[in-house]
Amino acid sequence: MAVAGMHNLKPDRVITAFERAGWENLGRHGKHYKLRKIGNPNILSVPVHGGKPIKAGLLRGLLKKAELTEEVFLALYR
């Protein structure tokens, strides 16, 4: 899928998609949810700021750390 599918995604659904990919939700720290996955040294920090959507650039960075492609992530998001 094109990057156009990566715009204005809801933070709660983004977190759920990462959980479906095997990431463990460590809970909320301030206005961010932290997620970790065994075997991946990165901690993902997903902002939840009053329901504002996740911007495409931030999401691409999270996907890179999570070692997921846009196509796989969007399939998990739906």
Summary of the structure (lengths in Angstrom):
residues: 78
radius of gyration: 11.4
end to end distance: 12.8
largest distance: 32.5
contacts: 204
relative contact order: 0.25
helix: 42%
strand: 28%
